[in-house]
Amino acid sequence: MTLLAIIVLILLGLLLLLLEFAVIPGITIAGIGGFLMLVGSIYLAFAEYGTWPGIITLLIVLILAPLMFFYFFRSRAGKKMVLDTNIDSKVETFDSAKIQVGDTGKTVGRLAPSGKVKVNSETVDAQSTGSFIDHNTPVRVVKILPNKIIVEPIKP
């Protein structure tokens, strides 16, 4: 009967640990419960059967747990949980030779506080100096960054 209890504790502990890693990440009741069940099965093996069966149970747990995770995450269900896409896009840049500090242009859309601005026939990402700027408002380039420009509205 005790051998059955040890086997059930090991299987339930491994199942709860797998549930912890795959479904509910973080430190939750499932992970703590699975760990305690594995420790309980090892303790029960040492207490009921002695040193060698306890060591064998410990080795079984130490071998089965990593193997279970390895094979689970290599399976089709495990591969669906792992992010393996590569990002091959790049940040939109503009020709900084065509735009200089002090150039003027108009907003293509509303800057709240970021959006698009057309300066010297170039449409680029822009950011206002802090306030919202409405659509089709004249703006002046204040600063040029590698992927956007900083603009301020021109007061009439």
Backbone as JSON Lines, residues from 0, in Angstrom:
{"i":0,"aa":"M","n":[0.81,-1.2,0.0],"ca":[0.0,0.0,0.0],"c":[0.86,1.26,0.0]}
{"i":1,"aa":"T","n":[1.97,1.22,0.76],"ca":[2.85,2.39,0.82],"c":[3.54,2.61,-0.52]}
{"i":2,"aa":"L","n":[3.88,1.52,-1.2],"ca":[4.51,1.65,-2.52],"c":[3.56,2.34,-3.5]}
{"i":3,"aa":"L","n":[2.28,2.0,-3.43],"ca":[1.29,2.65,-4.28],"c":[1.17,4.14,-3.93]}
{"i":4,"aa":"A","n":[1.22,4.46,-2.66],"ca":[1.16,5.87,-2.23],"c":[2.36,6.64,-2.74]}
{"i":5,"aa":"I","n":[3.54,6.04,-2.71],"ca":[4.76,6.7,-3.21],"c":[4.63,6.96,-4.71]}
{"i":6,"aa":"I","n":[4.19,5.97,-5.46],"ca":[4.04,6.12,-6.91],"c":[3.01,7.2,-7.23]}
{"i":7,"aa":"V","n":[1.88,7.19,-6.53],"ca":[0.83,8.19,-6.76],"c":[1.34,9.58,-6.42]}
{"i":8,"aa":"L","n":[2.08,9.72,-5.31],"ca":[2.64,11.02,-4.94],"c":[3.62,11.54,-6.0]}
{"i":9,"aa":"I","n":[4.45,10.65,-6.53],"ca":[5.4,11.06,-7.57],"c":[4.65,11.51,-8.82]}
{"i":10,"aa":"L","n":[3.68,10.72,-9.27],"ca":[2.94,11.07,-10.48],"c":[2.14,12.36,-10.31]}
{"i":11,"aa":"L","n":[1.47,12.52,-9.17],"ca":[0.71,13.75,-8.93],"c":[1.64,14.96,-8.78]}
{"i":12,"aa":"G","n":[2.77,14.76,-8.13],"ca":[3.73,15.85,-7.98],"c":[4.27,16.3,-9.33]}
{"i":13,"aa":"L","n":[4.62,15.35,-10.19],"ca":[5.12,15.7,-11.52],"c":[4.03,16.36,-12.35]}
{"i":14,"aa":"L","n":[2.8,15.86,-12.22],"ca":[1.69,16.46,-12.96],"c":[1.43,17.9,-12.5]}
{"i":15,"aa":"L","n":[1.47,18.14,-11.21],"ca":[1.26,19.5,-10.71],"c":[2.4,20.43,-11.12]}
{"i":16,"aa":"L","n":[3.63,19.94,-11.11],"ca":[4.75,20.77,-11.57],"c":[4.62,21.1,-13.05]}
{"i":17,"aa":"L","n":[4.2,20.13,-13.85],"ca":[3.99,20.39,-15.26],"c":[2.86,21.4,-15.46]}
{"i":18,"aa":"L","n":[1.82,21.28,-14.68],"ca":[0.72,22.24,-14.73],"c":[1.22,23.63,-14.35]}
{"i":19,"aa":"E","n":[2.08,23.69,-13.36],"ca":[2.65,24.98,-12.92],"c":[3.46,25.63,-14.03]}
{"i":20,"aa":"F","n":[4.31,24.89,-14.69],"ca":[5.18,25.46,-15.72],"c":[4.43,25.75,-17.01]}
{"i":21,"aa":"A","n":[3.43,24.95,-17.35],"ca":[2.8,25.08,-18.65],"c":[1.54,25.94,-18.63]}
{"i":22,"aa":"V","n":[0.74,25.85,-17.6],"ca":[-0.56,26.51,-17.63],"c":[-0.61,27.76,-16.75]}
{"i":23,"aa":"I","n":[-0.19,27.65,-15.51],"ca":[-0.28,28.77,-14.58],"c":[1.11,29.14,-14.09]}
{"i":24,"aa":"P","n":[1.84,29.94,-14.88],"ca":[3.21,30.27,-14.5],"c":[3.26,31.16,-13.26]}
{"i":25,"aa":"G","n":[4.39,31.08,-12.59],"ca":[4.57,31.81,-11.35],"c":[4.63,30.82,-10.2]}
{"i":26,"aa":"I","n":[4.72,31.32,-9.02],"ca":[4.74,30.43,-7.86],"c":[3.32,30.36,-7.32]}
{"i":27,"aa":"T","n":[2.66,29.23,-7.57],"ca":[1.27,29.07,-7.16],"c":[1.12,27.81,-6.32]}
{"i":28,"aa":"I","n":[-0.09,27.53,-5.94],"ca":[-0.4,26.36,-5.13],"c":[-0.01,25.08,-5.87]}
{"i":29,"aa":"A","n":[-0.2,25.06,-7.19],"ca":[0.12,23.86,-7.96],"c":[1.61,23.54,-7.88]}
{"i":30,"aa":"G","n":[2.45,24.55,-8.04],"ca":[3.89,24.33,-7.98],"c":[4.35,23.92,-6.6]}
{"i":31,"aa":"I","n":[3.85,24.62,-5.58],"ca":[4.24,24.29,-4.22],"c":[3.71,22.9,-3.84]}
{"i":32,"aa":"G","n":[2.46,22.61,-4.24],"ca":[1.89,21.29,-3.97],"c":[2.65,20.18,-4.66]}
{"i":33,"aa":"G","n":[3.03,20.4,-5.93],"ca":[3.79,19.39,-6.66],"c":[5.15,19.14,-6.01]}
{"i":34,"aa":"F","n":[5.81,20.22,-5.62],"ca":[7.11,20.07,-4.95],"c":[6.96,19.32,-3.63]}
{"i":35,"aa":"L","n":[5.94,19.68,-2.85],"ca":[5.73,19.0,-1.56],"c":[5.36,17.53,-1.75]}
{"i":36,"aa":"M","n":[4.61,17.21,-2.79],"ca":[4.29,15.8,-3.05],"c":[5.54,15.01,-3.42]}
{"i":37,"aa":"L","n":[6.41,15.6,-4.21],"ca":[7.65,14.9,-4.56],"c":[8.53,14.7,-3.32]}
{"i":38,"aa":"V","n":[8.63,15.72,-2.5],"ca":[9.42,15.61,-1.26],"c":[8.77,14.58,-0.34]}
{"i":39,"aa":"G","n":[7.43,14.58,-0.26],"ca":[6.73,13.61,0.57],"c":[6.94,12.19,0.1]}
{"i":40,"aa":"S","n":[6.96,11.98,-1.21],"ca":[7.18,10.62,-1.72],"c":[8.6,10.14,-1.39]}
{"i":41,"aa":"I","n":[9.56,11.04,-1.48],"ca":[10.94,10.66,-1.14],"c":[11.04,10.37,0.35]}
{"i":42,"aa":"Y","n":[10.43,11.22,1.18],"ca":[10.46,11.0,2.63],"c":[9.8,9.67,2.98]}
{"i":43,"aa":"L","n":[8.64,9.4,2.36],"ca":[7.93,8.16,2.63],"c":[8.76,6.95,2.23]}
{"i":44,"aa":"A","n":[9.49,7.03,1.13],"ca":[10.35,5.92,0.71],"c":[11.47,5.7,1.71]}
{"i":45,"aa":"F","n":[12.08,6.78,2.19],"ca":[13.14,6.64,3.2],"c":[12.58,6.09,4.51]}
{"i":46,"aa":"A","n":[11.43,6.61,4.94],"ca":[10.88,6.22,6.23],"c":[10.37,4.78,6.24]}
{"i":47,"aa":"E","n":[9.74,4.34,5.17],"ca":[9.12,3.02,5.15],"c":[10.06,1.9,4.69]}
{"i":48,"aa":"Y","n":[10.94,2.21,3.73],"ca":[11.73,1.14,3.12],"c":[13.23,1.23,3.39]}
{"i":49,"aa":"G","n":[13.73,2.34,3.91],"ca":[15.14,2.43,4.25],"c":[15.92,3.3,3.28]}
{"i":50,"aa":"T","n":[17.25,3.19,3.42],"ca":[18.15,4.09,2.71],"c":[18.17,3.85,1.2]}
{"i":51,"aa":"W","n":[18.43,2.62,0.78],"ca":[18.58,2.36,-0.65],"c":[17.3,2.6,-1.44]}
{"i":52,"aa":"P","n":[16.16,2.12,-0.98],"ca":[14.92,2.46,-1.72],"c":[14.65,3.98,-1.72]}
{"i":53,"aa":"G","n":[15.02,4.66,-0.66],"ca":[14.86,6.11,-0.62],"c":[15.74,6.81,-1.63]}
{"i":54,"aa":"I","n":[16.99,6.35,-1.73],"ca":[17.92,6.93,-2.72],"c":[17.44,6.64,-4.14]}
{"i":55,"aa":"I","n":[16.93,5.43,-4.36],"ca":[16.41,5.08,-5.68],"c":[15.2,5.96,-6.02]}
{"i":56,"aa":"T","n":[14.32,6.2,-5.05],"ca":[13.17,7.08,-5.28],"c":[13.64,8.49,-5.57]}
{"i":57,"aa":"L","n":[14.63,8.96,-4.84],"ca":[15.18,10.3,-5.09],"c":[15.75,10.4,-6.5]}
{"i":58,"aa":"L","n":[16.5,9.39,-6.92],"ca":[17.07,9.4,-8.27],"c":[15.98,9.35,-9.34]}
{"i":59,"aa":"I","n":[14.94,8.56,-9.09],"ca":[13.83,8.49,-10.05],"c":[13.19,9.86,-10.21]}
{"i":60,"aa":"V","n":[12.96,10.55,-9.09],"ca":[12.36,11.89,-9.15],"c":[13.3,12.86,-9.85]}
{"i":61,"aa":"L","n":[14.59,12.8,-9.53],"ca":[15.56,13.72,-10.13],"c":[15.77,13.46,-11.62]}
{"i":62,"aa":"I","n":[15.49,12.25,-12.07],"ca":[15.63,11.93,-13.5],"c":[14.31,12.17,-14.24]}
{"i":63,"aa":"L","n":[13.19,11.78,-13.63],"ca":[11.9,11.9,-14.31],"c":[11.46,13.35,-14.5]}
{"i":64,"aa":"A","n":[11.68,14.21,-13.51],"ca":[11.19,15.59,-13.61],"c":[11.83,16.33,-14.79]}
{"i":65,"aa":"P","n":[13.16,16.35,-14.93],"ca":[13.73,17.05,-16.09],"c":[13.35,16.39,-17.42]}
{"i":66,"aa":"L","n":[13.31,15.06,-17.46],"ca":[12.92,14.37,-18.7],"c":[11.49,14.71,-19.1]}
{"i":67,"aa":"M","n":[10.6,14.78,-18.12],"ca":[9.22,15.11,-18.41],"c":[9.12,16.51,-19.03]}
{"i":68,"aa":"F","n":[9.83,17.48,-18.44],"ca":[9.8,18.83,-18.99],"c":[10.45,18.88,-20.37]}
{"i":69,"aa":"F","n":[11.54,18.17,-20.55],"ca":[12.23,18.16,-21.84],"c":[11.32,17.61,-22.93]}
{"i":70,"aa":"Y","n":[10.7,16.47,-22.68],"ca":[9.85,15.87,-23.7],"c":[8.54,16.62,-23.88]}
{"i":71,"aa":"F","n":[8.03,17.24,-22.82],"ca":[6.8,18.0,-22.97],"c":[7.03,19.21,-23.87]}
{"i":72,"aa":"F","n":[8.09,19.96,-23.63],"ca":[8.32,21.16,-24.42],"c":[8.84,20.86,-25.82]}
{"i":73,"aa":"R","n":[9.23,19.63,-26.09],"ca":[9.57,19.23,-27.46],"c":[8.38,18.65,-28.2]}
{"i":74,"aa":"S","n":[7.3,18.37,-27.47],"ca":[6.11,17.82,-28.12],"c":[5.37,18.92,-28.87]}
{"i":75,"aa":"R","n":[4.36,18.53,-29.63],"ca":[3.6,19.49,-30.42],"c":[2.86,20.49,-29.51]}
{"i":76,"aa":"A","n":[2.3,20.0,-28.42],"ca":[1.59,20.89,-27.49],"c":[2.56,21.85,-26.81]}
{"i":77,"aa":"G","n":[3.73,21.37,-26.46],"ca":[4.72,22.23,-25.82],"c":[5.29,23.27,-26.76]}
{"i":78,"aa":"K","n":[5.44,22.92,-28.04],"ca":[5.97,23.88,-29.02],"c":[4.99,25.01,-29.27]}
{"i":79,"aa":"K","n":[3.7,24.76,-29.08],"ca":[2.71,25.82,-29.25],"c":[2.81,26.86,-28.14]}
{"i":80,"aa":"M","n":[3.36,26.48,-27.01],"ca":[3.49,27.41,-25.88],"c":[4.76,28.24,-25.94]}
{"i":81,"aa":"V","n":[5.72,27.83,-26.74],"ca":[7.01,28.51,-26.78],"c":[7.01,29.51,-27.92]}
{"i":82,"aa":"L","n":[7.46,30.72,-27.64],"ca":[7.57,31.75,-28.66],"c":[8.85,31.5,-29.46]}
{"i":83,"aa":"D","n":[8.7,31.24,-30.75],"ca":[9.88,30.96,-31.56],"c":[9.91,31.78,-32.85]}
{"i":84,"aa":"T","n":[9.16,32.86,-32.88],"ca":[9.19,33.71,-34.07],"c":[10.36,34.68,-33.99]}
{"i":85,"aa":"N","n":[10.91,34.95,-35.14],"ca":[12.0,35.91,-35.21],"c":[11.47,37.22,-35.76]}
{"i":86,"aa":"I","n":[11.9,38.29,-35.16],"ca":[11.5,39.62,-35.62],"c":[12.53,40.07,-36.64]}
{"i":87,"aa":"D","n":[12.09,40.25,-37.88],"ca":[13.02,40.64,-38.93],"c":[12.73,42.03,-39.47]}
{"i":88,"aa":"S","n":[11.86,42.74,-38.79],"ca":[11.57,44.11,-39.22],"c":[12.57,45.06,-38.59]}
{"i":89,"aa":"K","n":[12.56,46.29,-39.07],"ca":[13.46,47.28,-38.52],"c":[12.72,48.59,-38.34]}
{"i":90,"aa":"V","n":[13.29,49.45,-37.56],"ca":[12.68,50.73,-37.27],"c":[12.73,51.6,-38.51]}
{"i":91,"aa":"E","n":[11.61,52.27,-38.79],"ca":[11.54,53.14,-39.94],"c":[12.46,54.34,-39.73]}
{"i":92,"aa":"T","n":[13.33,54.58,-40.66],"ca":[14.24,55.72,-40.57],"c":[13.92,56.7,-41.69]}
{"i":93,"aa":"F","n":[14.57,57.84,-41.66],"ca":[14.35,58.85,-42.68],"c":[15.7,59.45,-43.05]}
{"i":94,"aa":"D","n":[15.71,60.14,-44.15],"ca":[16.94,60.77,-44.62],"c":[17.15,62.06,-43.84]}
{"i":95,"aa":"S","n":[18.08,62.02,-42.9],"ca":[18.3,63.18,-42.04],"c":[18.96,64.34,-42.78]}
{"i":96,"aa":"A","n":[19.46,64.11,-43.97],"ca":[20.06,65.2,-44.75],"c":[18.98,66.13,-45.31]}
{"i":97,"aa":"K","n":[17.76,65.6,-45.48],"ca":[16.68,66.41,-46.04],"c":[15.97,67.25,-44.99]}
{"i":98,"aa":"I","n":[16.13,66.89,-43.72],"ca":[15.44,67.62,-42.65],"c":[16.49,68.18,-41.69]}
{"i":99,"aa":"Q","n":[16.37,69.45,-41.41],"ca":[17.29,70.14,-40.5],"c":[16.49,70.78,-39.36]}
{"i":100,"aa":"V","n":[17.17,71.07,-38.26],"ca":[16.54,71.78,-37.16],"c":[16.13,73.17,-37.65]}
{"i":101,"aa":"G","n":[14.9,73.57,-37.38],"ca":[14.38,74.86,-37.83],"c":[13.48,74.74,-39.03]}
{"i":102,"aa":"D","n":[13.5,73.62,-39.76],"ca":[12.61,73.42,-40.9],"c":[11.16,73.39,-40.42]}
{"i":103,"aa":"T","n":[10.26,73.77,-41.31],"ca":[8.85,73.78,-40.96],"c":[8.09,72.78,-41.81]}
{"i":104,"aa":"G","n":[6.94,72.38,-41.29],"ca":[6.09,71.44,-42.01],"c":[4.71,71.44,-41.4]}
{"i":105,"aa":"K","n":[3.89,70.43,-41.73],"ca":[2.54,70.31,-41.2],"c":[2.32,68.91,-40.67]}
{"i":106,"aa":"T","n":[1.46,68.82,-39.67],"ca":[1.12,67.52,-39.12],"c":[0.21,66.78,-40.1]}
{"i":107,"aa":"V","n":[0.47,65.5,-40.29],"ca":[-0.36,64.67,-41.16],"c":[-1.57,64.17,-40.38]}
{"i":108,"aa":"G","n":[-1.35,63.85,-39.13],"ca":[-2.44,63.45,-38.23],"c":[-2.26,64.21,-36.92]}
{"i":109,"aa":"R","n":[-3.06,63.88,-35.95],"ca":[-2.95,64.54,-34.65],"c":[-1.75,63.98,-33.91]}
{"i":110,"aa":"L","n":[-0.94,64.86,-33.36],"ca":[0.18,64.43,-32.51],"c":[-0.33,64.39,-31.08]}
{"i":111,"aa":"A","n":[-0.39,63.2,-30.51],"ca":[-0.95,63.07,-29.17],"c":[-0.07,62.22,-28.27]}
{"i":112,"aa":"P","n":[1.09,62.55,-27.92],"ca":[2.0,63.56,-28.42],"c":[2.85,63.05,-29.58]}
{"i":113,"aa":"S","n":[2.61,61.82,-30.08],"ca":[3.37,61.3,-31.22],"c":[2.47,61.13,-32.42]}
{"i":114,"aa":"G","n":[3.05,61.16,-33.59],"ca":[2.29,60.98,-34.83],"c":[3.17,61.22,-36.03]}
{"i":115,"aa":"K","n":[2.56,61.55,-37.15],"ca":[3.28,61.77,-38.41],"c":[3.29,63.25,-38.77]}
{"i":116,"aa":"V","n":[4.41,63.69,-39.35],"ca":[4.59,65.08,-39.77],"c":[5.2,65.06,-41.16]}
{"i":117,"aa":"K","n":[4.78,65.98,-42.02],"ca":[5.37,66.1,-43.36],"c":[6.24,67.36,-43.36]}
{"i":118,"aa":"V","n":[7.56,67.14,-43.52],"ca":[8.54,68.22,-43.54],"c":[9.39,68.03,-44.79]}
{"i":119,"aa":"N","n":[9.47,69.07,-45.63],"ca":[10.27,69.02,-46.86],"c":[9.93,67.8,-47.71]}
{"i":120,"aa":"S","n":[8.67,67.53,-47.89],"ca":[8.13,66.41,-48.68],"c":[8.51,65.03,-48.12]}
{"i":121,"aa":"E","n":[8.96,64.98,-46.89],"ca":[9.25,63.71,-46.2],"c":[8.23,63.52,-45.1]}
{"i":122,"aa":"T","n":[7.56,62.38,-45.06],"ca":[6.64,62.07,-43.97],"c":[7.39,61.21,-42.97]}
{"i":123,"aa":"V","n":[7.52,61.74,-41.74],"ca":[8.32,61.06,-40.72],"c":[7.54,60.98,-39.41]}
{"i":124,"aa":"D","n":[7.98,60.08,-38.54],"ca":[7.43,60.02,-37.19],"c":[7.92,61.22,-36.42]}
{"i":125,"aa":"A","n":[7.03,61.78,-35.63],"ca":[7.38,62.98,-34.87],"c":[6.75,62.91,-33.49]}
{"i":126,"aa":"Q","n":[7.31,63.7,-32.61],"ca":[6.79,63.82,-31.26],"c":[6.75,65.29,-30.91]}
{"i":127,"aa":"S","n":[5.66,65.7,-30.28],"ca":[5.57,67.11,-29.9],"c":[6.38,67.35,-28.63]}
{"i":128,"aa":"T","n":[6.61,68.6,-28.34],"ca":[7.4,68.94,-27.16],"c":[6.62,68.77,-25.87]}
{"i":129,"aa":"G","n":[5.41,68.32,-25.95],"ca":[4.66,68.06,-24.73],"c":[3.17,68.16,-24.89]}
{"i":130,"aa":"S","n":[2.71,69.06,-25.73],"ca":[1.27,69.26,-25.86],"c":[0.74,68.51,-27.07]}
{"i":131,"aa":"F","n":[-0.58,68.37,-27.12],"ca":[-1.21,67.79,-28.29],"c":[-1.22,68.81,-29.41]}
{"i":132,"aa":"I","n":[-1.01,68.33,-30.63],"ca":[-1.04,69.22,-31.8],"c":[-2.06,68.65,-32.77]}
{"i":133,"aa":"D","n":[-2.99,69.47,-33.18],"ca":[-4.07,69.03,-34.06],"c":[-3.57,68.77,-35.48]}
{"i":134,"aa":"H","n":[-4.42,68.09,-36.26],"ca":[-4.16,67.77,-37.66],"c":[-3.98,69.04,-38.48]}
{"i":135,"aa":"N","n":[-3.06,69.01,-39.43],"ca":[-2.81,70.1,-40.38],"c":[-2.34,71.39,-39.71]}
{"i":136,"aa":"T","n":[-1.61,71.27,-38.61],"ca":[-1.08,72.43,-37.9],"c":[0.36,72.65,-38.31]}
{"i":137,"aa":"P","n":[0.78,73.88,-38.59],"ca":[2.17,74.15,-38.92],"c":[3.07,73.89,-37.71]}
{"i":138,"aa":"V","n":[4.21,73.2,-37.96],"ca":[5.15,72.87,-36.88],"c":[6.57,73.2,-37.3]}
{"i":139,"aa":"R","n":[7.44,73.33,-36.31],"ca":[8.86,73.61,-36.55],"c":[9.67,72.48,-35.91]}
{"i":140,"aa":"V","n":[10.71,72.02,-36.61],"ca":[11.58,70.96,-36.11],"c":[12.49,71.55,-35.02]}
{"i":141,"aa":"V","n":[12.47,70.92,-33.84],"ca":[13.28,71.38,-32.72],"c":[14.51,70.51,-32.54]}
{"i":142,"aa":"K","n":[14.34,69.2,-32.75],"ca":[15.44,68.26,-32.52],"c":[15.27,67.08,-33.46]}
{"i":143,"aa":"I","n":[16.39,66.49,-33.88],"ca":[16.35,65.34,-34.78],"c":[16.96,64.14,-34.05]}
{"i":144,"aa":"L","n":[16.2,63.07,-33.95],"ca":[16.65,61.82,-33.36],"c":[16.83,60.79,-34.47]}
{"i":145,"aa":"P","n":[17.47,59.66,-34.21],"ca":[17.69,58.68,-35.29],"c":[16.42,58.16,-35.97]}
{"i":146,"aa":"N","n":[15.31,58.01,-35.23],"ca":[14.12,57.44,-35.84],"c":[12.9,58.35,-35.8]}
{"i":147,"aa":"K","n":[13.03,59.56,-35.25],"ca":[11.92,60.5,-35.23],"c":[12.46,61.91,-35.02]}
{"i":148,"aa":"I","n":[11.55,62.87,-35.17],"ca":[11.93,64.26,-34.92],"c":[11.04,64.82,-33.83]}
{"i":149,"aa":"I","n":[11.54,65.82,-33.14],"ca":[10.78,66.51,-32.11],"c":[10.35,67.85,-32.71]}
{"i":150,"aa":"V","n":[9.05,68.15,-32.61],"ca":[8.5,69.36,-33.21],"c":[7.72,70.17,-32.18]}
{"i":151,"aa":"E","n":[7.53,71.44,-32.5],"ca":[6.68,72.3,-31.7],"c":[5.76,73.07,-32.64]}
{"i":152,"aa":"P","n":[4.58,73.43,-32.18],"ca":[3.66,74.16,-33.06],"c":[4.17,75.58,-33.27]}
{"i":153,"aa":"I","n":[3.93,76.08,-34.46],"ca":[4.3,77.47,-34.79],"c":[3.12,78.35,-34.4]}
{"i":154,"aa":"K","n":[3.39,79.33,-33.55],"ca":[2.35,80.25,-33.12],"c":[2.08,81.27,-34.22]}
{"i":155,"aa":"P","n":[0.79,81.51,-34.6],"ca":[0.5,82.47,-35.67],"c":[0.75,83.91,-35.24]}
